[in-house]
């Protein structure tokens, strides 16, 4: 059993454009630190593109992964960055299905992340 989260920092390009890349880099570090505070020792976090992250959650069922995703999202949305203000995240959540290859799981979860962004950002969407 394994679940994954795909996380995107909302409006990250705007942060870089308005505040510069140094502030953008600091936001990346801050987001990773906040995510890591919510992870177990067995969980792994990877940078997945510019402002996206992949979290691998071994031995984690979909419901627990969704709960974790929401906890991460709420934690970020409730904190204020000294320069940027509120930083929000969009999250896609997926759980491996028997017989499924990793690329299919990633594609399904990426589609959930896309739906989270398209439906207003600062939300968690479960893959279908």
C-alpha positions as YAML, in Angstrom:
chain: A
units: angstrom
residues:
- id: 1
  name: UNK
  ca: [0.00, 0.00, 0.00]
- id: 2
  name: UNK
  ca: [1.30, 3.43, -0.94]
- id: 3
  name: UNK
  ca: [-0.26, 6.83, -1.42]
- id: 4
  name: UNK
  ca: [1.21, 9.96, -2.95]
- id: 5
  name: UNK
  ca: [0.59, 13.68, -2.75]
- id: 6
  name: UNK
  ca: [1.41, 16.17, -5.48]
- id: 7
  name: UNK
  ca: [1.63, 19.68, -4.07]
- id: 8
  name: UNK
  ca: [1.80, 22.96, -5.99]
- id: 9
  name: UNK
  ca: [2.50, 26.36, -4.46]
- id: 10
  name: UNK
  ca: [-0.31, 28.62, -5.63]
- id: 11
  name: UNK
  ca: [0.70, 31.71, -7.65]
- id: 12
  name: UNK
  ca: [4.42, 30.96, -7.24]
- id: 13
  name: UNK
  ca: [5.32, 32.76, -10.48]
- id: 14
  name: UNK
  ca: [3.61, 35.87, -9.11]
- id: 15
  name: UNK
  ca: [5.68, 35.60, -5.91]
- id: 16
  name: UNK
  ca: [8.87, 35.47, -7.99]
- id: 17
  name: UNK
  ca: [7.73, 38.31, -10.26]
- id: 18
  name: UNK
  ca: [6.66, 40.62, -7.42]
- id: 19
  name: UNK
  ca: [9.31, 39.84, -4.81]
- id: 20
  name: UNK
  ca: [12.24, 38.36, -6.75]
- id: 21
  name: UNK
  ca: [13.74, 34.91, -6.98]
- id: 22
  name: UNK
  ca: [15.54, 35.13, -3.65]
- id: 23
  name: UNK
  ca: [12.19, 35.51, -1.87]
- id: 24
  name: UNK
  ca: [10.80, 32.74, -4.09]
- id: 25
  name: UNK
  ca: [13.63, 30.46, -2.98]
- id: 26
  name: UNK
  ca: [12.91, 31.32, 0.67]
- id: 27
  name: UNK
  ca: [9.24, 30.43, 0.11]
- id: 28
  name: UNK
  ca: [10.28, 27.05, -1.30]
- id: 29
  name: UNK
  ca: [12.36, 26.35, 1.81]
- id: 30
  name: UNK
  ca: [9.55, 27.49, 4.11]
- id: 31
  name: UNK
  ca: [7.00, 25.27, 2.35]
- id: 32
  name: UNK
  ca: [9.27, 22.22, 2.54]
- id: 33
  name: UNK
  ca: [9.91, 22.81, 6.25]
- id: 34
  name: UNK
  ca: [6.19, 23.04, 6.97]
- id: 35
  name: UNK
  ca: [5.46, 19.91, 4.93]
- id: 36
  name: UNK
  ca: [8.23, 17.97, 6.68]
- id: 37
  name: UNK
  ca: [6.76, 18.86, 10.10]
- id: 38
  name: UNK
  ca: [3.71, 16.80, 9.14]
- id: 39
  name: UNK
  ca: [5.49, 13.76, 7.67]
- id: 40
  name: UNK
  ca: [6.46, 10.47, 9.27]
- id: 41
  name: UNK
  ca: [10.05, 9.21, 9.21]
- id: 42
  name: UNK
  ca: [9.18, 6.71, 6.43]
- id: 43
  name: UNK
  ca: [7.65, 9.37, 4.16]
- id: 44
  name: UNK
  ca: [9.71, 11.01, 1.41]
- id: 45
  name: UNK
  ca: [9.48, 14.44, -0.18]
- id: 46
  name: UNK
  ca: [10.87, 15.26, -3.63]
- id: 47
  name: UNK
  ca: [10.92, 18.46, -5.63]
- id: 48
  name: UNK
  ca: [8.80, 17.76, -8.68]
- id: 49
  name: UNK
  ca: [9.36, 20.65, -11.05]
- id: 50
  name: UNK
  ca: [9.71, 24.32, -10.20]
- id: 51
  name: UNK
  ca: [7.20, 24.77, -7.40]
- id: 52
  name: UNK
  ca: [5.71, 21.30, -7.15]
- id: 53
  name: UNK
  ca: [6.53, 18.54, -4.68]
- id: 54
  name: UNK
  ca: [5.89, 14.81, -4.64]
- id: 55
  name: UNK
  ca: [5.32, 13.12, -1.29]
- id: 56
  name: UNK
  ca: [5.53, 9.32, -1.14]
- id: 57
  name: UNK
  ca: [3.62, 7.77, 1.76]
- id: 58
  name: UNK
  ca: [4.39, 4.05, 2.14]
- id: 59
  name: UNK
  ca: [1.87, 1.99, 4.09]
- id: 60
  name: UNK
  ca: [-0.66, 4.83, 3.92]
- id: 61
  name: UNK
  ca: [-4.28, 4.37, 2.82]
- id: 62
  name: UNK
  ca: [-6.11, 6.98, 0.75]
- id: 63
  name: UNK
  ca: [-8.17, 8.34, 3.67]
- id: 64
  name: UNK
  ca: [-5.06, 8.91, 5.79]
- id: 65
  name: UNK
  ca: [-3.28, 10.53, 2.83]
- id: 66
  name: UNK
  ca: [-6.25, 12.86, 2.31]
- id: 67
  name: UNK
  ca: [-6.20, 13.78, 6.00]
- id: 68
  name: UNK
  ca: [-2.48, 14.53, 5.81]
- id: 69
  name: UNK
  ca: [-2.94, 16.61, 2.66]
- id: 70
  name: UNK
  ca: [-5.63, 18.70, 4.34]
- id: 71
  name: UNK
  ca: [-3.49, 19.18, 7.44]
- id: 72
  name: UNK
  ca: [-0.58, 20.41, 5.27]
- id: 73
  name: UNK
  ca: [-2.90, 22.71, 3.30]
- id: 74
  name: UNK
  ca: [-4.47, 24.22, 6.42]
- id: 75
  name: UNK
  ca: [-1.09, 24.65, 8.14]
- id: 76
  name: UNK
  ca: [0.25, 26.67, 5.20]
- id: 77
  name: UNK
  ca: [-2.90, 28.76, 4.73]
- id: 78
  name: UNK
  ca: [-3.00, 29.73, 8.42]
- id: 79
  name: UNK
  ca: [0.58, 31.00, 8.61]
- id: 80
  name: UNK
  ca: [1.79, 34.38, 7.40]
- id: 81
  name: UNK
  ca: [5.10, 34.81, 5.61]
- id: 82
  name: UNK
  ca: [6.82, 38.07, 6.63]
- id: 83
  name: UNK
  ca: [7.27, 39.18, 3.01]
- id: 84
  name: UNK
  ca: [4.67, 37.35, 0.93]
- id: 85
  name: UNK
  ca: [1.80, 37.04, 3.40]
- id: 86
  name: UNK
  ca: [-0.42, 34.01, 3.00]
- id: 87
  name: UNK
  ca: [1.00, 31.12, 0.98]
- id: 88
  name: UNK
  ca: [-1.53, 28.57, -0.21]
- id: 89
  name: UNK
  ca: [-1.14, 25.12, -1.72]
- id: 90
  name: UNK
  ca: [-3.11, 23.00, -4.14]
- id: 91
  name: UNK
  ca: [-2.86, 19.25, -3.58]
- id: 92
  name: UNK
  ca: [-3.67, 16.10, -5.50]
- id: 93
  name: UNK
  ca: [-3.95, 12.84, -3.56]
- id: 94
  name: UNK
  ca: [-3.71, 9.33, -4.99]
- id: 95
  name: UNK
  ca: [-3.41, 5.79, -3.70]
- id: 96
  name: UNK
  ca: [-1.87, 2.91, -5.62]
- id: 97
  name: UNK
  ca: [-4.40, 0.45, -6.99]
- id: 98
  name: UNK
  ca: [-3.53, -3.23, -7.47]
- id: 99
  name: UNK
  ca: [-2.05, -3.85, -10.90]
- id: 100
  name: UNK
  ca: [-1.37, -0.17, -11.49]
- id: 101
  name: UNK
  ca: [2.04, 1.06, -12.62]
- id: 102
  name: UNK
  ca: [3.66, 4.07, -10.98]
- id: 103
  name: UNK
  ca: [3.21, 6.26, -14.07]
- id: 104
  name: UNK
  ca: [-0.56, 5.68, -14.00]
- id: 105
  name: UNK
  ca: [-0.72, 6.60, -10.30]
- id: 106
  name: UNK
  ca: [1.30, 9.75, -10.99]
- id: 107
  name: UNK
  ca: [-0.90, 10.69, -13.95]
- id: 108
  name: UNK
  ca: [-4.11, 10.22, -11.93]
- id: 109
  name: UNK
  ca: [-2.73, 12.25, -9.03]
- id: 110
  name: UNK
  ca: [-1.46, 14.98, -11.35]
- id: 111
  name: UNK
  ca: [-4.95, 15.23, -12.86]
- id: 112
  name: UNK
  ca: [-6.35, 15.66, -9.32]
- id: 113
  name: UNK
  ca: [-3.80, 18.43, -8.67]
- id: 114
  name: UNK
  ca: [-4.83, 20.10, -11.93]
- id: 115
  name: UNK
  ca: [-8.50, 19.97, -10.84]
- id: 116
  name: UNK
  ca: [-7.55, 21.53, -7.49]
- id: 117
  name: UNK
  ca: [-5.87, 24.41, -9.30]
- id: 118
  name: UNK
  ca: [-8.67, 24.82, -11.85]
- id: 119
  name: UNK
  ca: [-11.37, 24.87, -9.17]
- id: 120
  name: UNK
  ca: [-9.94, 27.80, -7.27]
- id: 121
  name: UNK
  ca: [-6.65, 26.65, -5.69]
- id: 122
  name: UNK
  ca: [-5.97, 26.26, -1.95]
- id: 123
  name: UNK
  ca: [-7.73, 22.89, -1.96]
- id: 124
  name: UNK
  ca: [-7.19, 19.15, -1.91]
- id: 125
  name: UNK
  ca: [-8.62, 16.89, -4.62]
- id: 126
  name: UNK
  ca: [-8.63, 13.08, -4.55]
- id: 127
  name: UNK
  ca: [-7.66, 11.23, -7.74]
- id: 128
  name: UNK
  ca: [-10.29, 9.18, -9.53]
...
